[in-house]
Every structure is written in C-alpha cells, then in structure tokens.
Amino acid sequence: LAEAIGAHGAHLPQRLAETAPAVRAAHPAWRVTAAAHDAAAARAAELAGVEALVVSPVFPSNSPSAGTPLGVEGLAVIAASVALPVYALGGVNAKTADALVGAGVYGLAGIEGFGA
C-alpha cells in the first residue's frame, strides 16, 4: 500500500518488524518504523533496523486491538531497552500525556486522544 500511494515510508506491525531489512532493501530511501508491545519485541525491531518504535498500549484504550496496558513504568522499561526514538500510543490524550514526562519517550502517537 505504501508503495502504491507513493509514501516515503512504512510502519510495520510488531509481527512483521523482522521484515524491515527486506523493506529497506526494496526501498532504501524509506523511513521504516515498527510497533512494539514489550521490551523483547522492541529490541528485535531495533536489531532488524527500524528507525523508531511506536510502543502500545500505554494506558487503557478504546482500540479493539489494544492489549493489557503497559503503564508508564512498562513504557519506560521499553524505552530504556533500545537506542531508538520511542513514541507512546494507547490511551494517550490531554489528561494522560503529562504522566509520560520522564518516561524516555521521543513523542506521542494517537488515534483519537488528541481531541480529548
């Protein structure tokens, strides 16, 4: 899909993070990121060569695919386990964002929370 629309990168689900080298080989100029839901997956994605991680879910989320929330502490452990920019996703909104200060994240990601 990313190639079909002329995108400049792709975000891979955790289960496909290991394909990052193939994506990079096919599209050397692309930015490639991946999802991670635990520290082991974050480290594996880093070893696969992704440029950044979207870690989720941090807080309870309305997303049907959201699992058990990691919490701020869980997010901080994951962020500390890699040398990549980490974006927090899952239940992130105006009410929860302040709790992420000091958790080692590079930024925030959201689906519906930024209007809350």
C-alpha angles and dihedrals in degrees: 000000000000090000092046093056096041095248122170096226149356137239112217126208114240092257091058100041090105088065092066093103091055091047090050092047091053094042111024095176095052125109108232122198132169142203120245129188099181140019095262091055091046092054092046091051090049091052089049089059106251116159099221142002133229106207120200157231099007097161132015108293138194090225111119089220096051115117130196110324115255094211124215092288093052091048091050091052091052093046091051092050095065139046093223133101107268123204119199117228134174124067091000111151142133091288098049103034096084090061089064095064106115095017093111097249124148094208150330131270126194146170103195106350103089093074092052 
